[in-house]
Amino acid sequence: MSAKVLLLVGTKKGLFLFTSPDRRHWSASGPFHPGREINHAIFDARTGRIFATANDSWFGCELVSSPDLGGHWEPATLNPKFAESSGLKLERLWHIEPGRANERGVLYAGVAPAALFRSEDNGQTWGEVATLTAHPTRAKWNPGAGGLCLHSIVIDHSHPSRMFTGISSVGVFRSEDGGAAWHTANRGTRAEFLPDKRPEYGQCVHKLLMTGGAKAVLYQQNHCGVYRSADGGRSWDEISAGLPSDFGFPLALHPRQAQTLYVIPLQGAEFRCPPGGKLRVFRSRDGGNSWVTLGNGLPAGDFYGGIYREGMAADALDPAGVYFGSNTGKVFHSDDEGESWRLLADDLPPVFSIATAEIA
């Protein structure tokens, strides 16, 4: 393996970085921004810069970045902020997403209360994508247990101006024109907690991801099932059959196989732990038509932690590595696409997010 794997682990008390030349021996650094809640952190391969959401209930929220793998950090000069006339106040930064390869300075950020922000200067200043905030349905948006949060941003790299957002508990929105207009994209997904079980919007999407390639496929882990869309979110097919539960948060996709995905089911909204206390990852290699259980090396019982929505990711190596972290401070990893697992880190603060990158 010529490249090193970089693992970015966002926690309740700071950001930790792990690097490995072989996915067996790991070096750790951090915590960076100790005491801050890092809901998400990513490595932007276009610039070699790390971006992280640093949230604090007292000091507020800011986006920070590092050009040298944590050697030093720079805050944004103008963080996401609502116009005073809106009556909205920033509560939390949830997610960061780089733009396309030919949009070198473009990044997006999802926040609570649900809104999308865009930067065109490499994260230095941020402006609101007001068309989503002003969507005609907004007056009827309701928060999930984690608040009214925009937590998923998906750029369709096969389409020059298509993108998606996932909002809890509102659902998926699609834009075909770079954010100038937004359309609900929830047909086929359930909302069992509402009188209308299949509404236009009001579903509680937990995580939304898209495969690469010319025929990109969308997947989502929802409050009520796992779903697949092969038509750009215009309709969804449920693929929960074969899983022990239709509830969960994390989702990861294989870097090259559009039909391979990973989920970690939890028992349910009232008890957010693996069913029966058995920590298991479930993998499908046929787009969710069937699932296999992956537990070699994972706790076989008495595990009552949970995994948050950003808490699982895959690397781009061959075979692909898969990683996830728990709210009990454990990080597990597999270097053989989930066939076997090892404990990479223990006794960390609760893990909010996992992201991977390959570095020189």
N, C-alpha and C positions, 0 to 999 in steps of 0.2 A: 504494500500500500504506500504510494508516494505522498499522498496528501494526509494531513492530520485532520482528525475529526474534532470539531469544536462543539461542545454542548453548553448551551446557555440555559441556566436554571434560575427562573425567577421565583422568589419566595416571599413570605410575609415579612422577612427581615433583611432583605437585600438580594443582590444578584451574585450568583456563583458561576464561575466558568470552569469547565473541565476540558482538557485536551488529551488526545491519545494518538500515537502513530500506528496503532494496531488494534484498537478497540478492546484490548486486554489490560493494558497498563495506562493508568490515568493520572494526570497531574491536575491539581486544583488550585484555583486562586479566588480571592474574595473573602468575605462578602464586600461587594461594591455597593455604595449607598446603604450602609448598614442601618437597619431600623425602618427603611422605607419599604413600602409594599410594591413589589415589582410584579405587576399583573402580566406583563409580557415584555420580552426582549428578543431582538432579532439581529442577525448579522446581514448587512446589505452587501451582497457580493459585487454590486456595481461599483462601490466605493471603498470597500473594506472597513466600513464603519459599523460599530454596534450602536443600536438604538434601544432605549428602554423607557418604560413608563414608570415613573417614580411617584407614588401616591402616599400622602400623609394626611391623616384626619385633622391635624392641627395646622401644619404648614402649607397644605394644599398639594396640587398636582403639577408636575412638570415633565416634559420630555427631555431626556438627556442622551448624549451620544459620546462615543469614544472612538478616536481614529486609530488607536494602537492597542486594542484588546485589553482595555481597562487601565492602561498606563496613566492616562489622565482623561478627565471628563469635561464636557462642555454643555451647559444648559442651553435650551432654545432661547433666542432673544425675544421671541413673542410666542408664548404658549397658546394652545387652543383656549378660546374664550368666547363666550356668547355676548352678543350685543346687549347693552344695558336695557334697551327697549324690549327685549324678548321676554324678560321676566324669568329667564332660565339661569341657573348657576351651575358651573362645572362641579361634578361630584367625584368623578373617577375617570382616569385614562385606562382603557381596556385593551386596546389592540393597536399594533403598528403593522402596516403593510407597504412594502416597496412597490413603486410603479413598474412600468414595463422597462425592458432593457434599453429602449431608445428614449426613455424619459428619465435621464440620469438623476435629476434633482427632485423627482416627484415621489412623495410618500403620502400615505393616508393614515389617519388615526380615528379609531372609534372610541366614543366616550359615553358616559352617563351624565345626565339624562340623554337618551339615545340621539346621537347626532354624528355626522361624518365631517372630519376636517381634512384639508389637503395642504401640503407644503410643496412649493415649486423651487425651493432654494436649499434642498438637502436638509430639511428639518429645522432650519433657523427660524422661520416664521410660518404661522399656520392660519388658514382662513376657513371659515365654515362653508360647507356645501349646503347652502340654505335651501335648495330645492327639496332636499329630503326632510329637513326639519319642518318645512312648510307643507308637507304632503297632506292632501285633504283628509286623510284618515286619522291624522295625529291626535285629534281631540279625543279619540276613543282608544288610544294606545294605553295598555295597562302594564305595569311592571311585573316581572317574575320575582322569585324569592331573592335574587341577587340585585334587584332594582331594574329600572328601565335602561338596559345597557345595549349598545351596539358593540358586539363582541367579535363578529366575523366580517372580514372584508375579503372578497375574492375578485381578483383581476382575471378576466378571461384572455389569456395570452394568444388564443387562436382567433380572436375578434378584436379589431383595433379600438373599439370604444365601448365594449360591454363589460359590466361589472355587477357585483352582487353584494348585498349586506345581509347579515343575520342579526335580528333584534329580539331580545327576550323581554316580554313574551308577546311579540307582535308578529314575527315571522320573517320571511325572506322577501327582499325587494330587489328588482332587476332594473338596471339602466342600460339602454342600448346606445346612448349618446354621451358617454363620459360624465354622467351625473346631471345633465340638463333636465331630465325627467325621470321619474321612478314609477315602477309598476309592481303591484303585489305579485308574488310568485309562489303561491302556496297550494295550488290545486292538487288534491290527492293526499295531503297531510292532515292528520287528525288532531283535534283538540278536545280530548275526552273530558276535560274539566269545564267545558262550556256547554250551554244548552244546545247550541248548534255545533255538532261534532266536527264538521268540515266547513269552517267559515272561510271567507275570502282572506281574512287576516285575523290574528289573535292566537295563532299557534305559538308554542314556546320552543323555538329552535334553540338547541344547545350548542351546536358547532356545525359550521358549513365549510366544506373544502371542495376543490375542483382538481381533476387530473390535468396533466399536460397533453400535448398532442393535438392534431387537427380535429379529432372527434372527441372533444373534452366531455367528461362526465362529472356531474355534480353529485356529491353525497352529503347527507346531513344526519347527525345524531339529534334526535328531537326528544322532547319530554315524553312523547307518545310514539316511539318507534325509530327505526333507522330507515332512511329513504334514499332513492337513486333517481336522478333525472338525466336523461340522454338528449333532451330537447331544450337545453338552456333554461331550465327552471319553469317552463310553461306547464309541465305536469310532473308529478312524482309518483313513483312506484314504491310501496312499502316492501322492505327486505328484512323484516324482523324475524320471520319464521326460522326456527332453529336456534334462536338465542334464548337464554333463560329468563330474560326480562326485556321489556321494550323501553326501559328507562336507562339513561346513562348520559355522560357528558363528553368524554374525549373521543377523538376520531383521528386516525392517521391513514395516509395513503402511500402505496408503494411508489417509488420515484419513476418507474418505467412501465409498470403493468397496470393499465387503467382499470382492470377488473379486480385488483387486490387491495383490500382495505382491512383495517383493524379497529375494533371497538372493545371497550371494557364495560360490560353491563353492570349496573347497580340494582339493588333489590327494588327500590322505588323512591318516590319523592319523600315518603315519611321515614325511610330508613336507607340512607344513601351509602350503603356498604355493599361489597360483593355478595351475591346470593349465597347463603349458607356459610359465610365467612371464608369462602374459598376464592383467593385472588386468581382470576383467570383472564387471559386475553383471548378474544375470538377473532379469527382470520377467515376471510372469504377470498377465494381466487377466481370466483365467477360472478363478480358484481353483486354479491349478496344473495344469490340463489341458494347457496348452501354455506355452512359455517363449520369450522373445526375449532376445537378447544386447545389452547396452548397454555400449559401450566408447568412444564418441566423447569424446576428451579424456583418457582414461585411458592409462597406460603400456601399449604394445602388445607389450612383451617385456622380459625380464630384470628382472622385478619378483618378488622372492622374500620379500616381507613377508607377514604374516598379519593377519587381522582377528579380534578377540576377540568373544565372545558378546554383549557390550553395545555393540559398536562401530558400530552402524548405527541410524539413526532417520529419520523423516519429520516435516516440519512440517505444520501444518493449513491452510496457505494454498492459494489456487487460482490457478495449478496448484501442486500439492504440491511442496515441496522435499525432496530426499533427501540424506543426509549419511552419510559413514562415515570412520573413522580406522584407521590401520594401526599395527602394532607397530614400524614404522620411523619413526613420528612424523609421518606425513603425514595431512592431513584433506582429503578431496575433497567437493565439493558440486554438486548439480544444482538449478536452479530451474525445470526443465521436466519433472519426473517421470522423470528418468533419461535423457532423450534426449541430453543433452550434459553434460559434467562439467568442473569447474575445480578447480585446487588452491587451497584456502582457506588452509591453513597447512602449513609444512614445518619440519623440524628440531625438532619437539616431542619430549618424552620419549615412550616407547611409549604409545600411546593405549589405555586400557582401556574407556572408555565414551563414548558420544555421546547427548545428549538435547536436545530442542528445546522452546521455549515461545514464545508471543507476548506481548509486554509493551508497555505504553503508551510 
